[in-house]
Amino acid sequence: MEGMPALREDHPLSTRTGSSGLVRAYRGDRPAVTPVWFMRQAGRSLPEYRELRRRTDGPERDMLDTCLDPALASEITLQPVRRHGVDAAIFFSDIMVPLRLAGVDVKIEPGVGPVVAQPIRTPEDVERLVSLDPATLDGALEPVREGVRQTVAGLAAIGDGSTPLIGFAGAPFTLAAYLVAGRPSKDHLEARTLMRAFPDAWDRLARWTADVTGRFLRAQVEEGASAAQLFDSWAGSLPLEQYREHVAPASRIALDAVRDLVDASGRRVPLVHFGVGAGELYGAMDLDVDCVGVDWRVPLDVALERIGSDVTVQGNLDPAVLGAPWEIVEAAIDHVMMAGSVARAHVFNLGHGVPPSTDPDVLTRVVQAVHAR
């Protein structure tokens, strides 16, 4: 695309990963073997991860500190690639990382989740938050950039070196929902209330979170990620019109942060948009992306009809199936792949993240089963 900024000459998308099954599928070229990776494939389901997080002289390492340790983040990202033979790595981080680096007092409390010291509940609170200049994030992102660089180097040494890294970031609505509630919420009432009561303030908040999370995503791509996924954990709590008016524009801004980057052949970095419980929103979630992720609630072929455009689909094995007898797992795999066969291409995944209690050997068998079909 003439006039668009090119990634550096040695970027993996231009040198190693552009012909990988994952990138081809995202771009609409269905490979002979369906690519597969799992959301939250790096984490508590792996004993090597639990060992890495455990300290010999005290409590478990802090989650956000772990994410900001380049060597740890890289090693954790590589673990499931080595173990399962998945077709992509996804950078190990947390959606709260860019908020912390931007100056928000946030921590991950074990057994609770993200906790924000000063929740954003009023227009005055919003103004206080948006006074933090997102541009200052660029200099603070060096630990993330270094983690990506180390991960890309590690992937180059696995197999034929073509396994791509996926960059990821939390969608603006999900980040804003945490900022407003101050902690995880079942119904996101606080965020939805702010959106209704003070729509202008909400939109300022959403644009700020879009800027912050977009910079986080762009840093990953610039340093070597071959695709970018925007992850909206809480989109499903919204009615369609509220999503279209007050959420989709901010998500588009976040995606725009990497949309202009192209590889040596002039093709842009593949973009993926995923929302949890978003079955009623699929028609509004194709924000000029290459792939829409689908959770386990809606069959892939039905979701594609709702999306209404020619995109790749990603998903959507129910994570609960992983604890069932293998013959049930196999049948579920076949069902998902049949539904995904109507799309231009399909990237096999779970309909959400890997449960911590999952037997790692089951995930390896799923990868092998998908590759054999």
N, C-alpha and C positions, 0 to 999 in steps of 0.2 A: 504494500500500500504506500504509494508515493507520498512523501512528506511526513510519514509517521516515524517516530524514533525507533531505531533498530537496537536490539539487544547486542551485547558485546559479541565479537566474532567467535569466541570460544564457548559461547553459551551452549549448554547441553541440547537445547531444542534445535540448534543449528548443526550440531556435530554428532550427537549420539541418539537422542530420544525421539527425534521427529518422525522416525519410521517405526517406533514402538507400537504395539497393539493398542495401548491406552490412548496415545495421542491420535493415532489414526481413527480410532472409534469416536473420540470426542469431536473430531473434524468431519465425521460422517462417512468415513470409509470403513465399512465393516470388515474387520480382519477374519481370517479363517478360524482363529481360536479366540473365543470371547475373553477379553481381559477381565480380571477380577482383583479387587482390593476391598478392604473393610474399613469403614469408619471406626475410629478408636481401635485400630488393629495394634497400635503400640500402647501398652498400658497394663492394667492390673490382671489381665488374663494370662500374662507371660511371667513365669517365675524369674526369668532373667531381669525383667523390669523391676519386680518387687525387690530383688536383691540389690539392684543398683540404687533404688530410692532409700534403702535401709542404711542407717548409719551404725557403725560399730560402737559409737560412744554416746548415743542419745536417741532422740526421736527421729522419725522419718524426715527426710529433707523437705523443706517447704516447696510447694508445687510451683509457685511463680519463680522462686529462686532456681529451681531445677530447669525451668523453661529458659531462663536467661543465662544458664551455664552452657556455652556452645558445645563443649565436648560431651556433656551429658545429654543435651537435646539431640545431638547428632547420633550418638550411640543408641538412644531409645528409638529414634526414627528408623534406624537400620535393623533393629532386632527382628521385627516381623518379616522383613524381606528375606533375611537369612533363614528364618525358621519355616515360613509358610510358602515361600516362592511366589508371593503375590506379584502382580504386574505393575505396581506403583508403590512408592513410599509416600506418606503424607507427613509433612513436617510436624514434629512433636512440639506443641506449644499450647497456649490457652487463649481463649478469646479476650481474657482480661489483661493480657500482657500489654497491648498498646495503651490501654487506659492507665495502667500503672506508670508506664514510661512517659505518658503525657502529663502526669502530675496528680492523678486521682489516687486518693488513699483507699486502696482496695486490697483485700487479701482473700485467699482461699482457705476457709476453715474446714478441717477434716470432718466429714459427716454432715456438713451444712452446704458448702459451696461458696460462691463469691459473696463477700460481705463488703459493702461500701460504707465508709465511716460517716459520710455526710450525704444522705440521700437527696435527690433532686426532686422537690415536691411542688415548687412554686415558680412563677416566671422570674422572680428574683434569684432563686437558686440556679435557674438555667443561665441567667446572665453571669453569675459568678463562675459557673463552669466554663462557659464558652469564652471567658476572658483568658483561659489557658490556650495559648497559641498552638494549634496542631503542628505548625512548622517546626517547633522545637523538638518534635518527635524524631525528626530525621537524624539528628545527631545521636539521639539516645538509642537508636535501633541497631547500633553496631554489634551487640551480642547476638541479635537475631540474624543479621547478615553473616556473621562468622559461623554461626550454627548451620546455616544453609550451605555455606561454602564447604564446611567439613563434611556435611551430609552428601553433597554432590560428589565430592572426591571419594567418599566411601562407596557410593553407588557405582562409580566408574570401575571399582575393583571387584564388583559382584557379577558373576556370569560374564556375559558379553559387554557389560557396561551400559546397556541401553535402557535400564529401568529408570523411568522418570520420577521426579519428585513433584508432588502436588503441594502448592502453597495454599494456606487456608486462613480465613479470618471470619470473625463473627459479624453477622449482618447488623446494620445500624439499629433496627428495632430491638433485637435481642440485647445489644449493649445498653440501649436506652432503658429497656425494661429493668435490667439489673440496677442501673443508676438510680432510677426512680424508686423502686421497691427497697433497695438497699441490701437485698438478699434474694435467694430464690423464692418464687411465688407460684402458687398453683394456678391462679387465674389471671395474673398480671393486671389486676383491677387498678392498682395505683397508676400504672402506665396508661392504661386505657382511659382512666379518668382525666389525667393531665392532657391527653390527646383531645378529649372532648371539651374540657373546660377552658383550656388555653391553647387552642390550635396553633397560634402563631409562635408561642413559646416552644411548643412541642416540635414544630418544624425547625426551629433554630437548634434545638437539641439534636434532632435527627440528622441535620446537616453536619453538625459538629462531630457526631459519632461516625458519620460516613467519611468525613475527612480523615479522622484518626485511623479508622480501620482500613481505609483505602491505602494510606501510606504504609501501614504494616504489611498489607498484601503486596504492594508494589516492591517493597524491599526484598521480599522473598523471591519474587519473579526476577528481579534484576540480578540477584546473586546466583540464580540457577534453577529455580522451580520451572517446570515445563508446562504447568497448568495451574489454574487458580480456582478455588472453590469458596464461595460465600455461603456461610452456614447460618440459617435463621432458625434457632431453636424454638422460638415462641410465636412465629408467624400465624400458626394455626389458631391462636386465641382471638384473631381479629375477623370481623365481617369483611366481605369483599370490598365494599365501597371505602371503608376506612383504610384498608390495605392499599388500595389504588391511590387514594388521595394523600395519605400521610406516611406511607412506608415505602412503597415502590419507588418513588422519586429518589429517596435517600439511598436505597439499595443500588439504584442505577449509578448514582454518584460514586459509591464505593467501587463498583465494577469498572467505572470509567477510569479509575486510577491506574488500571493495567490494560485497559482496552486498546490503548494506542501503541502498545509495545509489539513489535513484529520480529520474526526471526530472519535468517539470512535470505530465505526465499520470499520474504515479504508477507508471510502469513502470521496472523496475530496469535498470541498466546491463547489456548483454549480456555473458555470460561464456563464454570459450572455453578448453578444456583440450586441450593437445597433448602427445603423448609420442612419442619416437623408438623404433622397434623394439618398440612396445607392443601388437603384435597379439594377444598372449595375455592382455592386461590390459584390453581395451576394456570388458568387462562391469563392471569396477570403476572406470572412469575417468569415468563420468558422475556427477560429484559435485554434482548439481543444477545443471548448467551448461546453457547454451543451445545450445552447439555443441561437438562433439568433432572435433579435427583428426586426420587420418589420414595416416600416412606412405606411401611408395610401395610397401610390401611387401604390403599387403592391399587388394583392391578395395573401393571405397566401399560397395557393396551388401553385401558380406560383412561388412565392419566394422560396418555398421548392425545386422545380425543379431546380432553379438556384443555390441554395446552394449545392445541389448534395450530401448531406450526411444525415444520420439519426439523426436529432437533433429536439429538441422541438422548436416550434415557439411561439413568443410572439407578440401580437398586435391584430388588427391593425385598430380599428374603427376610421374613419375620425373625428378629433376633431370638425370640422364644423357641423357635424350632431347633436351635443349636443344642438344646438340652434333651431333645427327643431321641428315640432309637434311630439308628442310621437309615433304615429303610424309609422312615418318615422324612428325614432330612433330604434324602435323594429325590423323593417324590416332590418335595417342595422346590428343590432346585429345578427340576424339570418344568414345573408349573411356571416359575418365574422366567425361565429361559424361553418358554413357549410364548408367554405374554410379551416378552421383550423382542421377539422375532419380528414383530410388525413395525418396529422403529427402523430408522435408517441405520442405526447401530445401537448396541447395548453394552454397557459396562456393568458387569455383575457386582453387586455389593449387598450389604444388609440394608434393611429399611431404616436403620438407625445404627447406634454404636454397638460394638461388641460388649456383651455383659461381662462384668468382672469374673463371674463364676464359670465362664466358658472353658471347657477343656481345650487347650491349644491344639491338640491332635485332631479335634473335630474341624477346626478351621483349616488345617492343612489338608484334610480329606476333602473339604468343600472346594478348595482351590484345585485340587487334582481332578475332582469330578467335573467341575466346570470346564477345565482345559480338555478333558477327554470327550466332551460332547460336541 
